Amino acid sequence: MSLIEQAKQKAAFQAVDEHVLPHHRVIGVGSGSTVVHVVTRLLQRDPALNAKTVFVPTSFQSRGLLLDGGLTVGDVEQYPDIDVTIDGADECDSDLNAIKGGGAAHLQEKIVAEAAKKFVIVADYRKDSKVLGEQWKHGVPVEVVPFAWTAVMKKLQALGSKDAKLRMAMKKAGPIVTDNGNFLIDAPFGLIHEPAKLLKDIKLITGVVEVGLFCDMAEIAYFGCEDGSVIIRTK
Ligand SMILES: O=C(CO)[C@H](O)[C@H](O)COP(=O)(O)O
């Protein structure tokens, strides 16, 4: 396993060990490569404990990971009160505001994070920053209704994101379609000093479904490092 993968694993394992408690019955599970290690650790728990627990995924990917592991899967409609949600991030600032949606899953991720009593971020050290936009250069992921994408793009440009782009699929002649049937625009804004304000401004654009800015949501973040240590940040 590469050093970066080991770093992600360290962060994920520690977060599961410290935040998924024996009395918890509903656990939210995010998406992405770091979350693969979260599921690995969940599967190492006492099977009797896992059998009494429902896991709420945030994407096609995490649903598959949970089902492959034989865990019981539920959704927010059935389980609106989640004990803890653990998810990755594309970048996380010193106030624990995060950019998410690199994996196009931020709508469901935000719903599952908001439904949780506690939201925990796991990542490698490259995601740790002072100000959003320092590390993640692809821009803020913005999920949009397909019909509205050009109109939303113009509004994002007017807000200052000159290089906003529709996210294209790798092996399809066309745009990425999210798990919810929408398109995605990646909107770079340089350094984001006021993420909550930017979040509000983007959300007010008609046709925007959800913005990959998670402001004032995470309680704690674990960043795995290549030397085997884990940086922990709290609010
Ligand atoms: O927000 C996400 C998906 O929408 C992911 O959590 C984020 O992209 C981080 O992924 P990884 O752990 O692979 O770096």
The ligand as an SDF file (V2000), in Angstrom:
LIG
                    3D

 14 13  0  0  0  0  0  0  0  0999 V2000
  -16.5870   14.4780   -1.3940 O   0  0  0  0  0  0  0  0  0  0  0  0
  -16.3050   13.3930   -1.8010 C   0  0  0  0  0  0  0  0  0  0  0  0
  -17.0570   12.6960   -2.8600 C   0  0  0  0  0  0  0  0  0  0  0  0
  -18.0910   13.5090   -3.3620 O   0  0  0  0  0  0  0  0  0  0  0  0
  -15.1210   12.6680   -1.2330 C   0  0  0  0  0  0  0  0  0  0  0  0
  -15.3110   12.4910    0.1270 O   0  0  0  0  0  0  0  0  0  0  0  0
  -13.9170   13.4860   -1.5100 C   0  0  0  0  0  0  0  0  0  0  0  0
  -13.7910   13.6440   -2.9290 O   0  0  0  0  0  0  0  0  0  0  0  0
  -12.6420   12.8600   -0.9520 C   0  0  0  0  0  0  0  0  0  0  0  0
  -12.3650   11.6740   -1.6090 O   0  0  0  0  0  0  0  0  0  0  0  0
  -11.0230   10.8580   -1.3310 P   0  0  0  0  0  0  0  0  0  0  0  0
  -11.1530   10.2540    0.0210 O   0  0  0  0  0  0  0  0  0  0  0  0
  -11.0000    9.8400   -2.4550 O   0  0  0  0  0  0  0  0  0  0  0  0
   -9.8760   11.8200   -1.4350 O   0  0  0  0  0  0  0  0  0  0  0  0
  1  2  2  0
  2  3  1  0
  2  5  1  0
  3  4  1  0
  5  6  1  0
  5  7  1  0
  7  8  1  0
  7  9  1  0
  9 10  1  0
 10 11  1  0
 11 12  2  0
 11 13  1  0
 11 14  1  0
M  END
$$$$
